[in-house]
């Protein structure tokens, strides 16, 4: 069950790249790791590690001024490519709480919402400006999902988010909970109309 996300406050790190696909976020060879915990080590692996598997230290998230960054400001088409949910898990395990970009891969965008990772869409010139401001490592942003705003010193930027995605994030709903919240009445009505022989047997009967 994902945690509810109403507001994210944290340092922003600029990722100067467009068309970042899920294989760049986490390479395919690490998909065999089925535990979410620890996946952050493999985040952007080919950009962060050399051929010997040693951390190079020059990638933006490994620089001292960005090591505690919670918000990633990317370019166009972040998260395109395969549907691997591990890409979202790697970001969240690393400590990223929100991704801002001008556009996202559709499947990645939905997977992120299911795992409590807000993906905020801004205009391209706005993302470029935020990355420029963030370069010195001192930009702290507030992402307010209730009011749909990105707040930075002296400025507030509004963004749009699909109502069902926003609701899922704010309430921390997984697929089952979302279905029950929207359709529990219809489910109960359907169960009442079921023939007796199709209704679930009482628990006591199963142990006879």
Secondary structure, DSSP 8 states (H G I E B T S, - for coil): -----SEEEEEEEE---SS-BHHHHS-GGGTT---STTGGGGTTHHHHB-TTS-B-S-SGGGSGGGTT--EEE--SSBTBSS--THHHHHHHHHT--EEEES-B-HHHHHHHHHTT-EEEE--HHHHHHHHHHHTTS--EEEEETTTTEEEETTEEEE----HHHHHHHHHT--HHHHHHHHHHHHHHHHHHHS-GGGS---HHHHT-
